[in-house]
Amino acid sequence: MSEFKILSNCCQLTNDVEEKSLMNLDLPIAIIGAGPVGLAAAAHLIQYKQKVIILEAGTEVGANILTWKHIKLFSQWKYNIDKAASSLLEKYEWEKPNLEEIPTGKELVDNYLIPFSKIPEIREVIALNTKVISIAKKNIDKMKTANRENVPFVIYTEQKGIIQSIEARAVIDATGTWGNHNPANSNGVWLKTEKNLREKAFYGLPDILGESIHRYKNKKVAVVGSGHSAINALLELEKLKEEHPETEAIWIIRKERVEDAYGGEEKDALVARGLLGSRIHEMVDKGTVKVHTSFRIEQLRENNNATITINGEVNGVKSEIDSIDEVIVNTGNRPNYSFLNELRTKVDFATESVAAISDLIDPNLHSCGTVRPHGEKELRQPEKNLYIVGSKSYGRAPTFLMATGYEQVRSIAAYMAGDIEASEKVELDLPETGVCSVNFVNAKSVNSCDTDTCCS
């Protein structure tokens, strides 16, 4: 990190750049987030001999992925490894995984992201445990236009309680959406009563049969959501019930028909996804899960006896589900733009995606596989040299594919390096089915990383 210009702590930042001076082109391109897409951006920029710095809030690369480390991706390794990153890794005798196998989240981190983070080109430019709290243009606030393009970005970071400022000539935001979960509330609003339930409500993909088994065994558990993450939780609860028979699963969905959550089953082009739908269908038919359809959640509240009551509406009639011990919420994620507030951005109001791609990725119109390739041109922000990439570029839309993110950053890196022809030639290599991720381990244990959470 010593080769990058750390200005000072925020309270001592000096005014040492005159308004009319040109940006120092020797400054690094800052990449925010050390997940697969952020690291791929670094790989492509390094191939173009561009100076980079990677800022990661977690204590290790792929920190968000490790929160669902027990889950398998849908697609094979060959769709989850960036070509530029692979090229750099191969210089150091990297043991490439079997490209036809499907990794878990942990395998993706252990066998790809961590080895990549340890090669000299990356190890020297990555700062872990470094949270970006705000980004601005140097000595220019958001309102001022004159000379804006000629001054660097100033990135305010916090590491171990110390706030510092770093200059950069460009910023690539690859922070994703994971961890910024949508609430159970059907209106998408976080109410205080739901926020107060954090110890009894889990947002994401709990390891029900592993690390979290004591949390869920012999409990009455409500699962909210109709995507594959929710289905996976229900199937794991069913397996848990085999050993702990007092375990009870409640499934709450907004769909009018539970059948609409099954997918194509045996007609599905993806055998694994079809099997997942068939297994939850069988579970419903057996009555091992109680389903509440057309249920619009209005409020989650904790009772005096420490149980949870879920209030809502069913077809306009007030309803409630009570005596719940735990809630698992799989209602998707949303982006966090707070640290970009002092920059000029253009975001679609509905999808909260990069505005120029909102029509391309709108989940009301598209699945993962029907989103056409896009690159630097579509991802440009009004703030020159600022790009939002990866799942965050898709906002709330659940149709993002990891391979799409790799193509985004390849195009941006080419443009930043002056290779305009390469930046405009946008191509995308996807699985033939072009669908979001769903997987199973065996006939009795299904794992999935789904459209409510991520695609791959």
C-alpha positions in Angstrom: 0.0 0.0 0.0 3.0 2.4 0.4 3.1 3.2 -3.3 -0.3 4.9 -3.2 -0.8 8.4 -2.0 -2.4 8.4 1.4 -3.2 12.0 2.0 -3.8 12.0 5.8 -6.5 11.5 8.3 -9.6 13.3 7.1 -9.3 16.2 9.4 -5.9 17.2 8.1 -6.5 16.9 4.3 -4.7 19.8 2.7 -5.7 22.0 -0.2 -2.7 21.3 -2.4 -4.2 21.0 -5.8 -5.2 24.2 -7.6 -8.5 24.2 -9.3 -7.1 24.4 -12.8 -4.5 21.7 -12.5 -4.8 18.5 -14.5 -5.4 15.1 -12.8 -2.3 13.1 -12.0 -2.5 10.2 -14.5 -0.1 8.2 -12.4 -2.7 7.9 -9.7 -4.3 4.4 -9.4 -7.6 3.2 -10.5 -9.5 2.2 -7.3 -11.5 -0.9 -7.2 -14.0 -1.1 -4.3 -14.7 -4.7 -3.4 -12.6 -7.9 -3.6 -15.2 -10.3 -4.8 -15.0 -12.2 -8.1 -15.9 -9.2 -10.2 -13.7 -6.7 -8.4 -10.7 -9.0 -8.6 -11.4 -9.6 -12.3 -11.4 -5.9 -12.9 -7.9 -5.8 -11.3 -6.7 -8.6 -13.5 -7.8 -6.9 -16.7 -6.3 -3.6 -15.7 -3.0 -5.2 -14.7 -2.9 -6.9 -18.1 -3.1 -3.4 -19.6 -0.3 -2.3 -17.2 -2.6 0.1 -15.3 -1.9 0.9 -11.7 -4.7 -0.3 -9.4 -5.6 -0.4 -5.7 -8.2 -2.8 -4.3 -10.2 -1.8 -1.2 -12.1 -4.5 0.6 -14.1 -4.1 3.8 -13.9 -7.8 4.8 -11.0 -9.5 6.5 -10.4 -11.6 3.4 -11.3 -11.7 -0.3 -14.7 -13.1 -1.1 -15.9 -12.3 2.4 -19.5 -12.1 1.2 -19.4 -15.4 -0.5 -18.1 -17.1 2.6 -21.5 -16.2 4.3 -23.0 -18.9 2.0 -19.9 -21.1 1.7 -21.9 -24.3 2.1 -24.0 -23.5 -1.0 -23.2 -24.8 -4.5 -23.2 -22.5 -7.5 -25.4 -23.4 -10.4 -22.8 -23.3 -13.2 -19.5 -25.1 -13.7 -16.1 -23.7 -12.9 -15.5 -22.7 -16.5 -18.2 -20.0 -16.2 -16.9 -18.7 -12.9 -13.3 -18.0 -13.6 -12.3 -14.8 -15.3 -9.9 -15.3 -18.2 -7.5 -12.5 -17.3 -7.4 -13.7 -13.7 -6.8 -17.3 -14.9 -4.0 -16.0 -17.1 -2.2 -14.3 -14.2 -2.7 -17.3 -12.0 -1.2 -19.7 -14.5 2.1 -17.8 -14.3 2.4 -19.1 -10.7 1.6 -22.8 -11.3 -1.9 -22.5 -10.1 -3.7 -25.8 -9.8 -6.7 -25.2 -11.9 -9.9 -27.0 -10.8 -11.8 -29.4 -13.0 -13.7 -26.9 -15.2 -16.7 -29.1 -15.6 -17.3 -29.5 -11.9 -19.6 -27.1 -9.9 -18.0 -25.4 -6.9 -19.4 -24.4 -3.5 -19.0 -20.9 -2.3 -16.1 -22.0 -0.1 -14.4 -23.8 -3.0 -14.8 -20.7 -5.1 -13.0 -18.7 -2.5 -10.4 -21.3 -1.4 -9.4 -22.6 -4.9 -9.7 -19.4 -6.9 -10.1 -16.0 -5.1 -7.5 -16.6 -2.3 -4.8 -18.0 -4.7 -5.4 -15.0 -6.9 -5.2 -12.6 -4.0 -1.8 -14.0 -3.1 0.0 -13.5 -6.4 2.5 -10.6 -6.3 0.6 -8.4 -8.7 -2.5 -8.5 -6.4 -0.9 -9.0 -3.0 0.9 -5.7 -3.3 -2.2 -3.6 -4.2 -5.0 -5.0 -2.0 -6.1 -3.5 1.3 -8.3 -5.8 3.4 -10.4 -4.7 6.4 -10.7 -1.3 4.7 -14.2 0.1 4.5 -15.0 2.9 2.1 -17.2 5.4 3.8 -17.4 8.1 1.2 -16.0 9.2 -2.2 -15.8 12.7 -3.5 -13.9 14.8 -6.1 -11.0 16.6 -4.6 -11.8 20.1 -3.3 -15.0 20.1 -5.3 -18.5 19.3 -3.9 -21.3 17.7 -5.9 -22.8 21.0 -7.0 -19.7 22.4 -8.7 -19.1 21.6 -12.4 -16.1 23.7 -13.5 -12.9 21.6 -13.9 -14.6 18.6 -12.3 -13.2 16.1 -14.8 -9.7 17.2 -14.2 -9.4 16.5 -10.5 -9.0 13.1 -8.8 -11.4 11.2 -6.7 -10.8 11.3 -2.9 -11.7 8.0 -1.3 -12.3 8.1 2.5 -11.6 4.8 4.2 -11.8 3.4 7.7 -9.4 0.8 8.9 -9.2 -0.2 12.5 -10.9 3.0 13.6 -8.6 5.2 11.6 -9.9 7.3 8.8 -7.7 8.0 5.8 -8.0 9.6 2.4 -6.7 8.1 -0.9 -6.5 9.7 -4.3 -7.5 7.8 -7.5 -8.0 8.8 -11.1 -10.9 6.4 -11.5 -13.3 4.3 -9.4 -14.9 1.0 -10.1 -17.5 0.1 -7.5 -17.8 -3.7 -7.3 -19.3 -3.9 -3.8 -22.4 -5.9 -4.9 -25.6 -6.0 -3.0 -25.1 -9.0 -0.6 -25.7 -8.0 3.0 -28.2 -5.2 2.0 -31.2 -7.5 2.3 -34.8 -6.6 1.5 -37.2 -6.9 4.4 -40.0 -9.4 4.8 -42.5 -6.6 4.6 -44.3 -6.9 1.3 -44.1 -3.1 0.7 -40.3 -3.3 0.9 -40.2 -1.1 3.9 -38.0 -1.7 6.9 -40.1 -1.2 10.1 -38.7 -0.9 13.5 -40.5 -4.0 14.7 -38.7 -6.1 12.0 -35.3 -4.5 12.7 -35.7 -5.4 16.4 -36.0 -9.1 15.4 -32.4 -9.5 14.1 -31.6 -12.3 16.6 -34.6 -14.3 15.5 -34.7 -13.4 11.8 -32.0 -14.5 9.4 -31.6 -12.8 6.0 -29.8 -15.0 3.5 -28.7 -18.6 3.4 -28.3 -20.1 6.8 -26.3 -23.4 7.2 -29.3 -25.2 8.7 -27.7 -28.6 8.7 -24.3 -27.4 9.8 -23.2 -24.4 11.8 -26.8 -23.2 12.5 -28.4 -26.6 13.4 -28.9 -25.7 17.0 -30.7 -22.5 16.0 -33.4 -24.4 14.0 -33.8 -27.9 15.4 -37.1 -28.6 17.0 -38.2 -25.0 16.2 -41.2 -23.7 14.3 -39.5 -21.9 11.4 -41.2 -19.5 8.9 -39.5 -19.2 5.5 -40.4 -16.1 3.5 -39.9 -16.0 -0.3 -40.6 -18.2 -3.3 -37.2 -18.3 -5.0 -34.7 -21.1 -4.8 -33.0 -19.9 -1.6 -36.3 -20.2 0.2 -36.9 -23.7 -1.3 -33.4 -24.7 -0.3 -34.1 -23.7 3.3 -37.3 -25.6 3.3 -35.7 -28.8 2.0 -32.9 -28.5 4.6 -35.6 -28.1 7.3 -37.3 -31.2 6.1 -34.0 -33.1 6.4 -33.5 -31.6 9.9 -36.9 -32.9 10.9 -35.8 -36.4 10.2 -33.4 -36.2 13.1 -35.4 -33.7 15.2 -39.1 -34.4 14.6 -40.4 -31.4 16.4 -39.0 -29.1 13.7 -41.8 -27.4 11.8 -41.6 -25.5 8.5 -44.0 -22.7 7.5 -43.7 -21.3 3.9 -45.0 -17.8 3.3 -45.2 -16.6 -0.3 -47.0 -13.8 -2.2 -47.8 -16.0 -5.2 -51.4 -17.0 -5.5 -50.5 -20.6 -6.5 -47.7 -22.5 -4.8 -47.4 -24.5 -8.1 -45.9 -21.3 -9.7 -42.8 -21.8 -7.4 -42.1 -25.3 -8.7 -40.7 -24.2 -12.1 -40.5 -26.7 -15.0 -39.8 -29.8 -12.8 -39.1 -32.7 -15.1 -39.5 -30.5 -18.2 -36.8 -28.1 -17.0 -33.7 -28.1 -19.3 -31.7 -28.1 -16.2 -32.0 -31.4 -14.4 -30.9 -30.0 -11.1 -33.3 -27.2 -11.1 -36.1 -29.4 -12.2 -35.3 -31.8 -9.4 -35.4 -29.0 -6.9 -38.9 -28.0 -8.0 -40.0 -31.6 -7.9 -38.7 -32.1 -4.4 -40.5 -29.1 -3.0 -43.6 -30.1 -4.9 -43.4 -33.5 -3.1 -42.8 -31.9 0.2 -45.9 -29.7 -0.1 -48.0 -32.7 -1.3 -46.9 -34.7 1.8 -47.9 -31.9 4.0 -44.4 -31.6 5.7 -44.5 -27.9 5.0 -47.5 -25.7 5.6 -47.9 -23.1 2.8 -49.5 -19.7 3.1 -50.1 -18.3 -0.4 -51.2 -14.8 -1.4 -49.8 -13.7 2.0 -48.7 -10.0 2.1 -46.6 -9.4 5.2 -47.3 -6.2 6.9 -45.4 -6.6 10.1 -43.2 -9.0 12.1 -43.4 -8.5 15.9 -42.0 -10.3 18.9 -44.4 -11.4 21.6 -43.8 -11.4 25.3 -43.1 -15.1 25.3 -40.3 -14.5 22.7 -42.2 -16.0 19.8 -42.9 -14.1 16.6 -46.3 -13.1 15.1 -46.5 -12.4 11.4 -49.3 -10.0 10.5 -50.5 -9.6 7.0 -53.3 -9.8 4.4 -54.6 -12.6 2.3 -56.7 -11.4 -0.6 -57.5 -8.2 1.3 -58.5 -10.0 4.5 -56.3 -9.4 7.6 -54.5 -12.6 8.7 -51.7 -13.6 11.1 -49.4 -16.5 11.7 -48.3 -16.8 15.3 -46.1 -18.9 17.6 -43.1 -18.7 15.2 -39.7 -19.3 16.8 -37.4 -18.3 13.8 -37.8 -16.5 10.5 -35.7 -17.0 7.4 -36.1 -14.2 4.9 -35.2 -14.8 1.2 -36.7 -11.7 -0.4 -33.7 -10.5 -2.3 -31.2 -7.7 -1.9 -30.8 -4.0 -2.7 -27.7 -1.8 -3.5 -26.1 0.6 -1.1 -25.3 4.0 -2.7 -24.6 5.9 0.5 -20.9 6.2 0.0 -21.4 7.6 -3.5 -23.8 10.4 -2.4 -21.2 13.1 -3.1 -20.7 11.9 -6.7 -22.9 12.4 -9.8 -24.6 9.1 -10.6 -27.6 8.1 -12.7 -29.6 5.3 -11.2 -33.0 3.9 -12.3 -35.7 4.7 -9.8 -37.5 1.3 -10.1 -34.7 -1.3 -10.4 -32.0 0.9 -8.6 -29.7 -0.3 -11.3 -27.3 1.7 -13.5 -29.9 3.7 -15.5 -28.7 2.8 -19.0 -29.1 -0.9 -18.4 -32.4 -0.8 -16.5 -34.5 -1.9 -19.5 -32.0 -4.6 -20.3 -32.1 -6.3 -16.9 -35.7 -5.6 -15.7 -36.7 -8.9 -14.1 -40.3 -8.2 -15.2 -39.0 -8.7 -18.7 -35.8 -10.7 -18.5 -34.2 -13.7 -17.0 -30.4 -14.1 -16.5 -30.1 -15.6 -20.0 -32.0 -13.0 -21.9 -30.0 -10.0 -20.8 -27.9 -8.9 -23.8 -24.2 -8.2 -23.3 -23.2 -4.7 -22.3 -20.0 -2.9 -21.4 -18.3 0.3 -20.7 -20.6 2.5 -22.8 -23.7 1.4 -20.9 -22.1 1.5 -17.5 -20.7 5.1 -17.7 -21.8 7.4 -15.0 -22.3 11.2 -15.3 -19.2 11.4 -13.1 -16.4 10.7 -15.5 -14.3 7.6 -14.7 -16.8 6.3 -12.2 -18.3 2.9 -12.9 -20.7 0.7 -11.0 -20.3 -3.0 -12.0 -21.3 -6.5 -11.0 -24.5 -7.3 -9.2 -24.7 -3.7 -7.9 -25.0 -2.5 -11.5 -28.2 -4.6 -11.6 -29.7 -2.9 -8.5 -32.6 -4.9 -7.1 -32.9 -7.1 -10.2 -31.9 -10.7 -9.4 -30.8 -11.6 -12.9 -27.1 -11.0 -12.6 -24.6 -13.6 -13.8 -21.0 -13.7 -12.7 -19.9 -14.1 -16.3 -21.7 -10.9 -17.1 -19.7 -9.0 -14.5 -16.5 -10.4 -15.9 -17.4 -9.0 -19.3 -18.4 -5.7 -17.9 -15.0 -5.1 -16.3 -13.1 -6.4 -19.3 -14.8 -3.8 -21.4 -14.1 -1.0 -18.8 -10.5 -2.0 -18.4 -9.9 -1.8 -22.2 -11.5 1.6 -22.3 -9.5 2.9 -19.4 -6.3 1.7 -21.1 -7.2 3.4 -24.4 -8.1 0.2 -26.2 -11.4 1.6 -27.5 -11.9 -1.1 -30.2 -11.7 -3.9 -27.5 -14.0 -2.0 -25.2 -16.7 -1.7 -27.8 -16.5 -5.4 -28.8 -18.7 -6.8 -26.1 -19.2 -10.6 -26.1 -20.5 -12.9 -23.4 -20.0 -16.6 -23.0 -22.8 -18.1 -20.9 -24.1 -21.6 -20.2 -26.5 -22.7 -23.0 -29.5 -22.4 -20.7 -28.5 -18.9 -19.5 -30.3 -19.4 -16.2 -29.7 -18.4 -12.6 -28.0 -20.8 -10.2 -29.7 -23.8 -8.7 -28.0 -26.9 -7.5 -28.4 -30.1 -5.6 -25.9 -32.2 -3.7 -27.7 -35.5 -3.7 -31.2 -36.9 -3.8 -31.8 -35.8 -0.2 -29.8 -32.6 0.1 -30.4 -29.6 -2.2 -28.2 -26.5 -2.2 -28.9 -23.5 -4.4 -27.8 -19.9 -4.9 -30.8 -18.5 -6.5 -32.3 -15.5 -8.3 -33.3 -14.0 -5.0 -29.6 -13.7 -4.0 -27.1 -14.3 -6.8 -26.6 -15.9 -10.2 -23.5 -17.5 -11.6 
